[in-house]
Every structure is written in C-alpha cells, then in structure tokens.
Amino acid sequence: MDECRITVFFEDPFWVGAMERLTDGKLEAAKVTFGAEPKDYEIYSYFLKNWKRLRFSPPVANQKIEKAKINPKRLQRLINGQLSQSGIGTKAQQALKLQQEQGKLERKSFYRKRSEEEGQRRFALRQKKKKEKHRGR
C-alpha cells in the first residue's frame, strides 16, 4: 500500500469518514458514517479495528501527480488555516449561534419599528400644534 488518507466531514445530520487508499496507482475508497462528531483517537481506533471489514470501491486508475515537497512550517500553516475556517465545532453550538442571530434580528426590527412609530407620533403632535396656533386667523 502506497498511501492512505482519511477525511472526516459533516454531511447533515451525521459525520462521515471517507477512507481513500492508493495502491499501485489505483484509487479505492470506502465510506463510514459516524453519529456524533468523532474525536481523532476514536477515528484512528475505528479504522484500526475495522480495517478488514471496510468495503472499498473497485480500483480506479489514478493519474500520477507529482507532489512537490512542502516545507513543514508551510504545511503547518496550511493545516492551521483549514482548522480555523471550520468555526464553531459542534452542532449544538451552531444551533445556539443561529438562535442568537435570529434573536438579534428580531430585536433590531422591533426597535426600528418602535422608533418609526415614535417618530410618526411626534410628527402628528407637531402638526396638531401648528393647526391649533393658526386656528384663530
């Protein structure tokens, strides 16, 4: 076996692991569905225990792509950049954040509407006072 790669991603509503192995220039893939967000050590132990039971796809010819050597510091920066893009980790935290944003929008619209009504009320009061001033002429 030349190379293996595991990619874990969120596919609503489950976390999915995609295992790719490259053997003699041929690519094979297997898919595993996890329930909750798995930790790194859980993923590692799962694939160690269940390696023989994984059902890989039929081998597909893979074009040979020459990988340029990447400086380890650059690689670390790339990894950190990808990790920082993910944002809030858990589904519960994402749901709470969404709820907070919705509440914020509701409050904004409520206060905007209230201030417009207040402005209209003041305008009507000014108009009424104007008419009362000029009533006797």
ROMIVEX-625320 format. One line per field, with one value per residue: x negated, y, z negated of N, C-alpha, C, CB in turn; residue number from 1; residue in one letter. Coordinates in nm, 3 decimals, padded with zeros to 5 digits. Glycine has a CB too. Layout:
n.px: X, ... $
n.py: Y, ... $
n.pz: Z, ... $
ca.px: X, ... $
ca.py: Y, ... $
ca.pz: Z, ... $
c.px: X, ... $
c.py: Y, ... $
c.pz: Z, ... $
cb.px: X, ... $
cb.py: Y, ... $
cb.pz: Z, ... $
resi: NUM, ... $
resn: A, ... $
***
This chain:
n.px: -00.085, -00.062, 00.029, 00.252, 00.554, 00.762, 01.064, 01.273, 01.596, 01.884, 02.198, 02.506, 02.743, 02.523, 02.182, 01.931, 01.689, 01.441, 01.246, 00.954, 00.747, 00.443, 00.308, 00.061, 00.096, 00.370, 00.684, 00.887, 01.188, 01.367, 01.659, 01.765, 02.012, 02.045, 02.197, 02.229, 02.003, 01.687, 01.393, 01.036, 00.884, 01.083, 01.155, 00.917, 00.886, 01.116, 01.070, 00.843, 00.943, 01.150, 01.048, 01.025, 01.290, 01.390, 01.556, 01.425, 01.435, 01.438, 01.112, 00.984, 00.826, 00.564, 00.436, 00.096, -00.027, -00.273, -00.390, -00.495, -00.761, -00.671, -00.745, -00.778, -00.694, -00.531, -00.335, -00.225, -00.115, 00.079, 00.246, 00.332, 00.470, 00.683, 00.810, 00.891, 01.088, 01.310, 01.474, 01.723, 01.738, 01.930, 02.256, 02.460, 02.361, 02.356, 02.629, 02.715, 02.582, 02.708, 02.966, 02.918, 02.844, 03.085, 03.252, 03.128, 03.177, 03.456, 03.491, 03.370, 03.542, 03.777, 03.712, 03.652, 03.902, 04.048, 03.920, 03.979, 04.258, 04.271, 04.151, 04.342, 04.558, 04.464, 04.440, 04.709, 04.806, 04.669, 04.781, 05.044, 05.019, 04.932, 05.162, 05.340, 05.226, 05.270, 05.540, 05.715, 05.705 $
n.py: -00.117, 00.214, 00.474, 00.627, 00.797, 00.975, 01.141, 01.342, 01.466, 01.683, 01.579, 01.661, 01.487, 01.372, 01.279, 01.194, 00.963, 00.942, 00.710, 00.676, 00.483, 00.434, 00.221, 00.082, 00.278, 00.283, 00.390, 00.342, 00.360, 00.403, 00.444, 00.565, 00.605, 00.809, 00.879, 01.107, 01.391, 01.269, 01.210, 01.253, 01.031, 00.839, 00.802, 00.702, 00.462, 00.329, 00.281, 00.120, -00.109, -00.195, -00.230, -00.456, -00.515, -00.310, -00.201, -00.146, 00.056, -00.052, -00.068, 00.228, 00.379, 00.602, 00.920, 00.987, 01.214, 01.435, 01.521, 01.815, 01.882, 02.002, 02.261, 02.195, 02.391, 02.556, 02.370, 02.325, 02.580, 02.583, 02.376, 02.480, 02.702, 02.580, 02.454, 02.674, 02.784, 02.631, 02.716, 02.732, 02.430, 02.212, 02.077, 02.157, 02.398, 02.547, 02.560, 02.710, 02.950, 03.027, 03.066, 03.281, 03.479, 03.505, 03.604, 03.848, 03.977, 03.993, 04.162, 04.394, 04.462, 04.504, 04.725, 04.914, 04.942, 05.040, 05.286, 05.419, 05.439, 05.605, 05.834, 05.903, 05.957, 06.183, 06.361, 06.386, 06.510, 06.757, 06.862, 06.890, 07.085, 07.299, 07.350, 07.426, 07.666, 07.837, 07.858, 08.063, 08.275 $
n.pz: 00.000, 00.090, 00.011, -00.224, -00.311, -00.529, -00.547, -00.731, -00.748, -00.780, -00.702, -00.676, -00.866, -00.994, -01.085, -00.859, -00.747, -00.505, -00.352, -00.175, 00.032, 00.194, 00.419, 00.606, 00.806, 00.831, 00.719, 00.435, 00.247, -00.064, -00.265, -00.578, -00.823, -01.095, -01.415, -01.626, -01.645, -01.585, -01.782, -01.728, -01.818, -01.834, -01.570, -01.466, -01.616, -01.532, -01.258, -01.280, -01.409, -01.237, -00.982, -00.811, -00.761, -00.608, -00.316, -00.024, 00.273, 00.620, 00.776, 00.923, 01.197, 01.135, 01.202, 01.209, 00.996, 00.943, 00.637, 00.495, 00.272, -00.041, -00.258, -00.604, -00.791, -00.634, -00.567, -00.820, -00.868, -00.665, -00.753, -01.001, -00.905, -00.767, -00.979, -01.131, -00.972, -01.006, -01.215, -01.471, -01.649, -01.735, -01.660, -01.829, -01.931, -01.696, -01.643, -01.865, -01.812, -01.576, -01.675, -01.844, -01.657, -01.517, -01.719, -01.760, -01.514, -01.527, -01.751, -01.651, -01.437, -01.582, -01.749, -01.552, -01.427, -01.644, -01.691, -01.451, -01.474, -01.697, -01.592, -01.399, -01.566, -01.705, -01.489, -01.412, -01.642, -01.633, -01.396, -01.479, -01.681, -01.523, -01.369, -01.568, -01.651, -01.432, -01.418, -01.493, -01.303 $
ca.px: 00.000, -00.145, 00.075, 00.389, 00.600, 00.894, 01.125, 01.397, 01.672, 02.022, 02.300, 02.624, 02.721, 02.421, 02.042, 01.894, 01.547, 01.409, 01.114, 00.901, 00.616, 00.380, 00.223, 00.012, 00.154, 00.515, 00.750, 01.005, 01.247, 01.471, 01.730, 01.813, 02.097, 02.038, 02.314, 02.187, 01.871, 01.587, 01.262, 00.929, 00.846, 01.193, 01.143, 00.799, 00.913, 01.218, 01.009, 00.753, 01.022, 01.240, 00.983, 01.054, 01.432, 01.428, 01.585, 01.369, 01.487, 01.345, 00.999, 00.996, 00.693, 00.537, 00.325, -00.018, -00.051, -00.396, -00.371, -00.614, -00.791, -00.622, -00.816, -00.695, -00.632, -00.422, -00.230, -00.160, -00.032, 00.196, 00.334, 00.394, 00.567, 00.803, 00.880, 00.954, 01.203, 01.426, 01.562, 01.770, 01.729, 02.039, 02.386, 02.536, 02.309, 02.401, 02.771, 02.725, 02.537, 02.816, 03.075, 02.875, 02.851, 03.227, 03.299, 03.069, 03.251, 03.591, 03.479, 03.340, 03.663, 03.873, 03.672, 03.666, 04.044, 04.091, 03.870, 04.057, 04.389, 04.248, 04.130, 04.472, 04.639, 04.412, 04.476, 04.852, 04.821, 04.624, 04.881, 05.162, 04.986, 04.931, 05.300, 05.400, 05.171, 05.327, 05.684, 05.792, 05.689 $
ca.py: 00.000, 00.332, 00.593, 00.625, 00.928, 00.975, 01.273, 01.342, 01.588, 01.683, 01.567, 01.675, 01.520, 01.285, 01.294, 01.088, 00.945, 00.887, 00.650, 00.655, 00.419, 00.434, 00.104, 00.060, 00.377, 00.267, 00.451, 00.276, 00.444, 00.347, 00.549, 00.523, 00.707, 00.820, 00.950, 01.238, 01.432, 01.181, 01.264, 01.197, 00.898, 00.748, 00.771, 00.618, 00.328, 00.266, 00.229, 00.011, -00.228, -00.237, -00.219, -00.574, -00.519, -00.198, -00.238, -00.044, 00.058, -00.114, 00.020, 00.320, 00.429, 00.735, 00.985, 01.009, 01.356, 01.456, 01.614, 01.892, 01.879, 02.121, 02.294, 02.157, 02.509, 02.596, 02.269, 02.353, 02.700, 02.543, 02.297, 02.572, 02.783, 02.500, 02.431, 02.797, 02.813, 02.548, 02.792, 02.662, 02.288, 02.118, 02.110, 02.230, 02.534, 02.613, 02.589, 02.821, 03.071, 03.063, 03.119, 03.413, 03.569, 03.530, 03.694, 03.979, 04.036, 04.027, 04.282, 04.507, 04.502, 04.554, 04.860, 05.001, 04.968, 05.123, 05.423, 05.479, 05.476, 05.720, 05.949, 05.939, 06.016, 06.318, 06.441, 06.416, 06.606, 06.886, 06.909, 06.929, 07.212, 07.401, 07.382, 07.498, 07.802, 07.917, 07.836, 08.184, 08.375 $
ca.pz: 00.000, 00.105, -00.060, -00.277, -00.357, -00.591, -00.551, -00.808, -00.720, -00.828, -00.598, -00.761, -01.007, -01.051, -01.049, -00.766, -00.723, -00.374, -00.354, -00.040, 00.034, 00.326, 00.431, 00.742, 00.896, 00.837, 00.604, 00.380, 00.142, -00.150, -00.339, -00.709, -00.883, -01.240, -01.467, -01.676, -01.597, -01.645, -01.819, -01.646, -01.865, -01.802, -01.426, -01.450, -01.669, -01.448, -01.136, -01.316, -01.443, -01.131, -00.852, -00.729, -00.728, -00.521, -00.177, 00.064, 00.410, 00.716, 00.804, 01.036, 01.237, 01.082, 01.270, 01.122, 00.975, 00.867, 00.526, 00.462, 00.130, -00.109, -00.380, -00.719, -00.851, -00.545, -00.584, -00.948, -00.849, -00.586, -00.840, -01.096, -00.831, -00.741, -01.106, -01.179, -00.888, -01.041, -01.303, -01.589, -01.620, -01.750, -01.601, -01.930, -01.935, -01.575, -01.660, -01.960, -01.744, -01.485, -01.758, -01.891, -01.543, -01.489, -01.825, -01.733, -01.403, -01.575, -01.836, -01.564, -01.365, -01.679, -01.790, -01.436, -01.411, -01.756, -01.673, -01.343, -01.530, -01.785, -01.504, -01.340, -01.673, -01.727, -01.372, -01.422, -01.752, -01.582, -01.302, -01.557, -01.746, -01.417, -01.333, -01.680, -01.652, -01.324, -01.415, -01.513, -01.198 $
c.px: -00.090, -00.100, 00.219, 00.425, 00.740, 00.943, 01.256, 01.467, 01.814, 02.116, 02.432, 02.711, 02.609, 02.280, 02.003, 01.744, 01.525, 01.264, 01.070, 00.767, 00.568, 00.282, 00.187, 00.078, 00.305, 00.576, 00.874, 01.057, 01.352, 01.532, 01.783, 01.894, 02.084, 02.165, 02.274, 02.048, 01.763, 01.458, 01.156, 00.895, 00.957, 01.187, 01.029, 00.827, 01.018, 01.155, 00.908, 00.831, 01.098, 01.179, 01.021, 01.199, 01.477, 01.449, 01.538, 01.430, 01.391, 01.232, 01.021, 00.856, 00.677, 00.419, 00.215, -00.044, -00.175, -00.371, -00.503, -00.637, -00.748, -00.702, -00.726, -00.626, -00.515, -00.305, -00.153, -00.070, 00.093, 00.296, 00.406, 00.498, 00.696, 00.881, 00.951, 01.077, 01.327, 01.521, 01.600, 01.784, 01.857, 02.168, 02.469, 02.491, 02.353, 02.548, 02.792, 02.686, 02.645, 02.933, 03.042, 02.886, 02.996, 03.286, 03.250, 03.145, 03.392, 03.588, 03.456, 03.466, 03.767, 03.839, 03.683, 03.813, 04.094, 04.044, 03.943, 04.194, 04.377, 04.228, 04.260, 04.562, 04.595, 04.449, 04.623, 04.878, 04.779, 04.726, 05.005, 05.139, 04.986, 05.073, 05.369, 05.350, 05.242, 05.480, 05.763, 05.783, 05.795 $
c.py: 00.124, 00.444, 00.574, 00.765, 00.912, 01.119, 01.261, 01.474, 01.571, 01.682, 01.554, 01.550, 01.439, 01.327, 01.172, 01.085, 00.882, 00.839, 00.625, 00.584, 00.409, 00.319, 00.083, 00.153, 00.366, 00.316, 00.371, 00.361, 00.366, 00.461, 00.490, 00.637, 00.698, 00.891, 01.092, 01.269, 01.347, 01.256, 01.195, 01.054, 00.796, 00.706, 00.674, 00.475, 00.256, 00.204, 00.118, -00.118, -00.283, -00.234, -00.335, -00.577, -00.406, -00.249, -00.124, -00.056, -00.016, -00.017, 00.102, 00.371, 00.573, 00.796, 01.011, 01.159, 01.369, 01.560, 01.684, 01.883, 02.011, 02.139, 02.261, 02.276, 02.558, 02.499, 02.294, 02.476, 02.667, 02.466, 02.388, 02.661, 02.708, 02.475, 02.556, 02.833, 02.740, 02.619, 02.711, 02.514, 02.209, 02.169, 02.192, 02.376, 02.612, 02.651, 02.706, 02.952, 03.120, 03.125, 03.261, 03.515, 03.604, 03.626, 03.836, 04.050, 04.078, 04.153, 04.405, 04.556, 04.560, 04.698, 04.960, 05.040, 05.063, 05.268, 05.492, 05.524, 05.600, 05.846, 05.996, 06.007, 06.160, 06.411, 06.482, 06.520, 06.747, 06.946, 06.961, 07.065, 07.326, 07.445, 07.461, 07.643, 07.889, 07.909, 07.966, 08.285, 08.374 $
c.pz: 00.000, 00.011, -00.105, -00.323, -00.415, -00.596, -00.626, -00.784, -00.768, -00.710, -00.673, -00.759, -01.071, -01.009, -00.968, -00.751, -00.587, -00.378, -00.212, -00.053, 00.178, 00.331, 00.577, 00.843, 00.911, 00.707, 00.565, 00.266, 00.065, -00.230, -00.469, -00.767, -01.035, -01.287, -01.504, -01.622, -01.663, -01.678, -01.733, -01.687, -01.836, -01.655, -01.403, -01.497, -01.585, -01.324, -01.165, -01.339, -01.322, -00.991, -00.760, -00.683, -00.636, -00.379, -00.087, 00.203, 00.502, 00.750, 00.932, 01.069, 01.191, 01.157, 01.167, 01.112, 00.888, 00.759, 00.498, 00.312, 00.068, -00.237, -00.500, -00.786, -00.767, -00.559, -00.713, -00.938, -00.769, -00.670, -00.939, -01.028, -00.803, -00.869, -01.154, -01.096, -00.933, -01.136, -01.425, -01.557, -01.625, -01.690, -01.699, -01.937, -01.811, -01.585, -01.756, -01.894, -01.648, -01.561, -01.805, -01.777, -01.510, -01.592, -01.803, -01.621, -01.446, -01.660, -01.751, -01.494, -01.460, -01.718, -01.674, -01.418, -01.521, -01.739, -01.558, -01.392, -01.619, -01.702, -01.440, -01.444, -01.700, -01.612, -01.378, -01.531, -01.707, -01.486, -01.375, -01.624, -01.644, -01.384, -01.443, -01.687, -01.549, -01.317, -01.419, -01.400, -01.098 $
cb.px: 00.097, -00.140, 00.062, 00.404, 00.599, 00.890, 01.146, 01.370, 01.669, 02.050, 02.273, 02.706, 02.848, 02.446, 01.951, 01.963, 01.483, 01.430, 01.112, 00.885, 00.621, 00.309, 00.292, 00.035, 00.091, 00.555, 00.788, 00.972, 01.308, 01.414, 01.846, 01.694, 02.245, 01.909, 02.374, 02.187, 01.845, 01.557, 01.233, 00.805, 00.814, 01.328, 01.121, 00.680, 00.961, 01.325, 00.942, 00.672, 01.119, 01.361, 00.831, 01.022, 01.513, 01.320, 01.739, 01.215, 01.509, 01.420, 00.871, 01.094, 00.674, 00.508, 00.371, -00.145, 00.073, -00.512, -00.319, -00.601, -00.943, -00.469, -00.858, -00.779, -00.736, -00.471, -00.291, -00.265, -00.112, 00.152, 00.254, 00.289, 00.506, 00.765, 00.782, 00.853, 01.172, 01.381, 01.688, 01.904, 01.636, 02.059, 02.462, 02.520, 02.156, 02.377, 02.845, 02.637, 02.405, 02.862, 03.102, 02.729, 02.783, 03.306, 03.254, 02.920, 03.259, 03.649, 03.365, 03.234, 03.722, 03.874, 03.529, 03.611, 04.124, 04.038, 03.717, 04.072, 04.448, 04.126, 04.029, 04.541, 04.628, 04.260, 04.447, 04.932, 04.738, 04.487, 04.919, 05.194, 04.848, 04.861, 05.380, 05.369, 05.021, 05.268, 05.724, 05.750, 05.564 $
cb.py: 00.000, 00.381, 00.719, 00.523, 01.032, 00.911, 01.333, 01.318, 01.621, 01.804, 01.442, 01.795, 01.499, 01.141, 01.311, 01.107, 00.859, 00.994, 00.518, 00.791, 00.279, 00.571, -00.021, -00.084, 00.366, 00.120, 00.597, 00.130, 00.571, 00.235, 00.609, 00.484, 00.689, 00.896, 00.877, 01.243, 01.583, 01.066, 01.243, 01.285, 00.902, 00.814, 00.901, 00.677, 00.337, 00.369, 00.341, 00.047, -00.196, -00.151, -00.213, -00.702, -00.514, -00.087, -00.266, -00.057, 00.205, -00.158, -00.062, 00.439, 00.418, 00.729, 01.117, 00.935, 01.427, 01.500, 01.540, 02.040, 01.853, 02.112, 02.444, 02.085, 02.622, 02.600, 02.128, 02.373, 02.811, 02.458, 02.190, 02.659, 02.829, 02.366, 02.383, 02.912, 02.779, 02.419, 02.836, 02.721, 02.230, 02.086, 01.981, 02.163, 02.533, 02.524, 02.464, 02.796, 03.044, 02.941, 03.027, 03.408, 03.507, 03.398, 03.643, 03.966, 03.938, 03.910, 04.265, 04.468, 04.383, 04.465, 04.859, 04.931, 04.836, 05.066, 05.421, 05.380, 05.357, 05.696, 05.913, 05.814, 05.932, 06.315, 06.362, 06.287, 06.562, 06.873, 06.797, 06.821, 07.203, 07.346, 07.254, 07.425, 07.800, 07.872, 07.749, 08.249, 08.358 $
cb.pz: -00.123, 00.249, 00.030, -00.394, -00.240, -00.735, -00.407, -00.961, -00.569, -00.918, -00.501, -00.718, -01.084, -01.011, -01.176, -00.629, -00.833, -00.260, -00.437, 00.037, -00.032, 00.356, 00.374, 00.783, 01.029, 00.865, 00.635, 00.332, 00.202, -00.244, -00.253, -00.803, -00.840, -01.286, -01.589, -01.830, -01.624, -01.551, -01.973, -01.654, -02.015, -01.834, -01.344, -01.526, -01.816, -01.407, -01.059, -01.441, -01.555, -01.133, -00.869, -00.807, -00.854, -00.523, -00.157, 00.072, 00.459, 00.846, 00.818, 01.005, 01.392, 00.929, 01.339, 01.174, 00.909, 00.960, 00.399, 00.509, 00.105, -00.139, -00.381, -00.820, -00.869, -00.397, -00.583, -01.059, -00.778, -00.467, -00.916, -01.164, -00.701, -00.677, -01.212, -01.175, -00.745, -01.103, -01.229, -01.639, -01.711, -01.894, -01.560, -02.068, -01.945, -01.452, -01.713, -02.083, -01.668, -01.406, -01.879, -01.943, -01.422, -01.487, -01.962, -01.696, -01.286, -01.656, -01.938, -01.461, -01.288, -01.804, -01.844, -01.309, -01.414, -01.888, -01.646, -01.227, -01.610, -01.877, -01.396, -01.283, -01.802, -01.745, -01.243, -01.453, -01.875, -01.513, -01.205, -01.664, -01.815, -01.292, -01.303, -01.812, -01.624, -01.193, -01.531, -01.637, -01.132 $
resi: 1, 2, 3, 4, 5, 6, 7, 8, 9, 10, 11, 12, 13, 14, 15, 16, 17, 18, 19, 20, 21, 22, 23, 24, 25, 26, 27, 28, 29, 30, 31, 32, 33, 34, 35, 36, 37, 38, 39, 40, 41, 42, 43, 44, 45, 46, 47, 48, 49, 50, 51, 52, 53, 54, 55, 56, 57, 58, 59, 60, 61, 62, 63, 64, 65, 66, 67, 68, 69, 70, 71, 72, 73, 74, 75, 76, 77, 78, 79, 80, 81, 82, 83, 84, 85, 86, 87, 88, 89, 90, 91, 92, 93, 94, 95, 96, 97, 98, 99, 100, 101, 102, 103, 104, 105, 106, 107, 108, 109, 110, 111, 112, 113, 114, 115, 116, 117, 118, 119, 120, 121, 122, 123, 124, 125, 126, 127, 128, 129, 130, 131, 132, 133, 134, 135, 136, 137 $
resn: M, D, E, C, R, I, T, V, F, F, E, D, P, F, W, V, G, A, M, E, R, L, T, D, G, K, L, E, A, A, K, V, T, F, G, A, E, P, K, D, Y, E, I, Y, S, Y, F, L, K, N, W, K, R, L, R, F, S, P, P, V, A, N, Q, K, I, E, K, A, K, I, N, P, K, R, L, Q, R, L, I, N, G, Q, L, S, Q, S, G, I, G, T, K, A, Q, Q, A, L, K, L, Q, Q, E, Q, G, K, L, E, R, K, S, F, Y, R, K, R, S, E, E, E, G, Q, R, R, F, A, L, R, Q, K, K, K, K, E, K, H, R, G, R $
***
